[in-house]
Amino acid sequence: MLHVRIAWVRFRVATQAWPARISACVIPLLCLTGCEPKHPDADGSTSVFTRKDSAGIAICTTSGDVAKMDLGWDVGSQPDLVIGAGDSMYLFRVQGIKGSSDGGVVAVDAGSQELRFFDRQGNLVQRAGRNGEGPGEFRDPVLVPWPGQDSLLVFDRGLVRLQVFSSDGTYTRGIRLSRAWMHGRLSPLGANGSLGLLLEPSSIVGGERALQSDGLIQIARRFVWLDPIGVRELLLDTFVVDLTFRDGESYLDIPFAARPAAIVTDTGVLVTDGRIPEIREYGRSGVLRRILRVDIPRSEVTTEMVLTVAGEKGLRLPVPDSLPFFDVLLRDDKGWVWAGMYNWNTRNAKNWIVFDPDGEAKGIVRTPAEFDVQSIGEGMIWGTSRDKFGVEYIGRYGIVRGSNGAGTLNPQKEPGLR
């Protein structure tokens, strides 16, 4: 049985980087220095936002109790459109969705090995692809976020190749990967306009020996910027996180383990280690350009939390003292960055700290519980859920943005870029 357990741990490592929530964001580089009071709180205190330049790195810090301030953006309590539940158009293994400005959506359905295009009423208007190995065919497709592009980029884990489709589903071209491609079936987290790819390869700390002894098993999660043609790699960041705990022939998940996250932007990459309320922005050359911080305390992990999540067995595991902070990053169509806060109880609504294009944390937006947000438009949010029978479906929620500066951006111009 031990070799089965070890294989399971290796599988966990291999799948750590499979993208479940992926999207794009754009953050400008600001090197201004200043300090100005913002957001009077209900108790009379004031949040302060500072921007300063430190050795060429713009450090944007928002202080105050931002994590308790409602941004005033109202997300509907119920979806205004559901696709794939309770009808004949079932979905199976949705591996990426992309909403459109007109309310439609395209979904990559790995179960049927195709792209499915739906209009704003949820009608299926187009299919593209099928099971196979020829041009425009798939074995295990995953949608790769491609900021600023109308075309769709699809990585095939089964055939280990990239393919490009137009916005209406027409096959455009395949992208040949170098024979030196070293990441096997690991799908990219995103791509930029010139097809630089962001990957997250992982490895067990201590190698094979770590799998042979009782105790904590950790993985090193690397974020790598890759030229897929010339196979030139650039390491952006590495984070060591807890994976599992071996106790004899049992492997126990570590509750409240940090979840590093990253997304591609038009100008680079955003990365968070998941432990602290901080986001790092790297340019395409791999240089750290900006840091977004929220100066708020982390929440303590209580015994009640451990018992709720992991039961009695959790009390003997190396549980972190504090909850992780961010576990997903997204960007909406106006250039605002959404940093999803770790939700230890998935039955509760998901809280997001939202940053404006200047890097200031403006407050909290809440999205429905057990709803995996994947695409945020100006007036709608797309994501996936499961019904009580475990059937996967796509949901669209309306969102009404309050003033708070959200309506002042020019959508024809990248916010903040000079």
N, C-alpha and C positions, 0 to 999 in steps of 0.2 A: 504493500500500500504506500510505502514511503515515496517510491518513484512517482506515483500518481500525484502525491501532494506537492512534490518538487515541481512537477510539470505544471501544476495549477499556479504556483507562485510565478513561474516563468511566464505563464499566460497573462497573469496580472500585470507583470512588468511590461509585456509587449503591448497590452491594451491600454496602459495608462495614458498614452498620447492620442488615442483615437478620439477625434473631435466629436463632442456631443453638443456643444453649444459654440457655434462659431459664427462670427460676423466681422465687420470692418469698422474702423474708426479713424478719424483724422484729428491730430493735435498739432497746432502750430508751435514753433519755437519762439518763446518770448524771453528776452534777457533784460527785462525792465526791473528797476528797483523801486519799491514803494510799500506803503502800509496804509490801509484804509479801513475804517470800521464798516462792518456790514451786518445785516440781519439782526435787529434787536430781538432778543428772545422774550418769551412770555414772562420770565422772571426778572427782566430788566438787564440781563447780561448781554454782551455784544460779541458776535463772532468777528474775527479779524482775518483778513486775507493779505498775505505778503507775497511779493514776487522779488526775488533777488538773484543776482548772477554770482556764481561761485566757481571760479576756475573754468569759465565757459559753459557751466551747467546752470540752467534756469531752475531754481527751486521755488515751487509754488506751494505755499502752506496755508491751509484754512484751519483756524483754531475755533474754539467754541463748541457747543454741543450740537454739531451739525447732524449727528446720527439720530437726533430726536426731533428735528425740524421737518415738517411736512412741506414739500416743495409746492404743493397746490396743484399738481397735475393729476387729474382724475382718470383712472383706468377703470373701465366698466367691470361690474361684478360678474357679468355673464358674457360669454363670447357672442358676437353678433353674426358669426359664421362658423360652422363646423364642417369639416371635410373628412370623410372616412369612417364615421361612426354611425351605426344604425341604418346604413344603406348598402347598396351593392358595390360601392366604390371603396372597398377596404384597402387600407395601407398596411404594409408590413416592412419593418426595418427602414424607416425614413432616415436617411443619412444626409440631411441638409435641406433647408428650404430657403427661398429668397422671395420676399414680398416685393410687389411693384407699386408704384405711386398711384395707379388706378384702382388699387384694392385687390388685384389678382395675386396669384402666388404660383411658383414652380417648386415642385418637390422631387427629390431624388429618392425613388423607391427601390431599394436594393432587393426586395422580395421579388418584384416583377422585372428587375434589371432594366429600368427605364426612367426617363424624365416625364413627369406629368404636369401639365399646365392647366391652371384653373382660372376662370374669370372672377370678377368681384362678387358674383352671385354663387360661386362655388361650382359652376358647371365645368366639366372636363372639356377643354377645347382643343387639346393637342397632346400627343404622346411622341416621345422620341427615344430611340434605342430599343434594344431587346437583348435577350441572352445570346451570347456568341463572342467570337474573337475578331470579327472583322471591324472595319471602320464604323464608328457610331454604335458599336455593340459593347456589352459589358459582361463582367463576371461578378464584380462586387464594387459598384460605383459609390463614390463619396463626393459631395459638392465641396469645392474649395472656395472659400471667400476670396473675392477678387475686387478690391475697392476701386471705384471709379470706372468700372467696366460694365457695359451692358451685356457682353457675352458671358457665357457660363463655362467655368473650368471644372472638369470632372476628373478626379483621380480614380483609377481602377485598381483596387487592392488585389483582385484576382489575377489581373494581367500585368500589373505594375507598369502603368502608363498613364499619361495625361491626354485628355481630349477636350477640344473647344467646340462649343455649340453657340449658335446665335440666340438672341433673346426669344425667337419664335421656335426654337428647337432644331434648326437646321444644322447638321454636322458641318463644321468648318474645316478643322484640321486636327491631326494628331501631333503630339510633341514627343519626339524620340528622346528617351533618356539615355545618358551615357552608360556604357557597359560597366563603368566603374560605380554606378549607382549602388550605394552601400546600405541603404535603409530598408531594403526589402519591401514589405507590404505596409510600412508605416506611412500613413497619409498626411499630407501637409496641412497645417493649421490655417494657411492663407498664402496668397501670392500678391506681388505688386505688379505694376503695369508692364515691367520688362520680364516678368516671370521669375523673379527671385522668389524662392519658397522659404517659408518658415516651418521648421520641423522640430519635434520634441522627442528625440531618442532618449531612452532610459536604460539604466544598467543597475544591477544589484551591487550595493556597496559591499566590498569584500569578496565579490565573485562567488564561485561555487562553494567555497568554504563556509560562507554565511548561511547556506542552505542546509548544512550538515549538523549545525549546533542549535540547541535551544536558545531562545532569546529573541530580541528585537531584530527584524530584518528591515533594512532601509534601501531606498533606491535614490540614485542621482538622476534628476530630471534636468536635461540640458535643453536650452533653446538655441537652435542653430539656424543661421541665415545661409541659404544654399543657392548656388547657381547650378541648376539641374543639368545644364549642357556641359559646361566645363568642369563640373563637380568641384567647385571651390567652396569650402565651408568657412563660416565665420561664427565663432562661439560668442553668443551674447551674454548668457547667464547660465549658472548651474545652481540648482537647489537640491539639498539632500532632505528627503522627507520620509516619514515612517510609512511602511507598507503593511507589514503584518507581524505577528508574534508567533514563534514556533514553540509549542509545548508538547514534546514527544512527537506523535504523528499528527497532531492537530495544528492548524494554522488559524489564528484568530485575528480578525481585523482590528486595527487600532482605532478606537473612536476618536473623533474630533481631530483627525490628522489634517495638516495643511494641504491645500490643493493649489499649487501654482497655476497661473493662467497667462495666456498671451494672445494677442491678435495683431494682424498686419494692418498698417495704415497706408495711405497714399505716400507718406513721407518716411515711413520706417516701421517700427514695431513697438508695441506697448507690452510690458511685462510686470507681473506682480508675483511675489513669492507666496502670497496667501496668508502669511503670518501677521503682517502688520499693515495698517492702512496706508500703503504707499504704492505708487505706480511709476515705473521707469520708462522713459521714452528713448529709444535708440534710433539713430538715423540709418539710412541704407548702408552706410560705410561701417556700421557697428559702433559708432561713437555715442556714448551716453550724452543726450542733449538736454533732457528735462526730467525733473522729478515732481510728481504731484503727491502731496501729503495731506492727511487729515489728522489734526492733533486732538484725537479723542481716545479715551482709554479702551483697552480690550476687556471683554467680559470673562469673568472667572468660570472655569468648569466646575460645577458642583457635583456632589455625590448623587443628587437626584437626577441630574442630567445623565450621568454614567449609568445609573440603574435603568433609566428609561430607554437609552440607546443600546446598551450592551448587556444589561442584566447583571447578575452577581459576578459573572466571569470578568466583566469589565473592571472590577475593583482590583484585580491582580495584574492588570495590564499597565504599561507605562503611558498613562493618559497625560496629555499636555495640561499645564496649569491654566492656560487661557484658550478660549475659542479662537479658531482661525478668523481672518477678517474677510478679505475678498476671495471669491472662488470662480468668478467668471467676469469677463470684460466684453462689453458691446459698445457700439457707436450708432447713434441714430442719424437720420437723414439730414439733420441740421448741424452735425458736427459735435453734438454733446456726447460725452463719454459716460456710460452707465457701468458702474462697478457693483456687481452683485455681492451682497454680504452673505457670508456663510450662514446657512439656516439649519441648525441642528435638529429641529423638529419640522419635517417637510409638510406636516399638516397645517403649518402656519403660512401666512402670506410671505412672499419673498420681498425683502427690502433692498433697494438699490440706492447708493449714493451717486448723485448725478453731478458731473463736472461740466461747467460751461467751456467754450473754446479757449478762454483765457487760463483755464486750469483751476478755477475756483470751484470748490464743492458747494453746491447751492442748497442741498437738502435731500430729503428722502422721497422716493416714489415706490409704491407697493404694487406688486403684481400678484395674481391669484396663486394660491397654494397648488403644488404639484403641476405647475405649468412651466415647461421648459422654454423660456423666451429665446428666440433665435434671430428675429429680424424686427427692427423698430423703425417705422415710418413716421411721417409728420402727424398723422391722425390715427394710426393703427399699430398694433403690436401682433406679430405672428409667433407661434410656437407650437409645441406638441404636448399632448397629454394622453392619458389612458383612461378608458371608462371602467366601470366596476367589474367588467368581464376581462379586463386586460387588453382590450382592443385599442390599438394606437390610432390617434386622429390628430388632425391639424386644427388649431383654433385661431380665430382672429378677434382681438379685443380692440374696441375703440379707446382712444386716449384724447382727453381735452387738456391742453397745456394752459397753465395760468400765464399771466404776463411775465413776471420775473426775468425779463430779458430774452425769453425764448423766441419771441416774435420779431426780434430786431435784426436777425441775421439775413444776409443776402444769399439766397440759395444758389445764385449764379457765380458766386465767388467763394473760394475756400476760406472759411472763417479764420481770421487772425493772420493770414499770410500777407506779407507785404511784397 
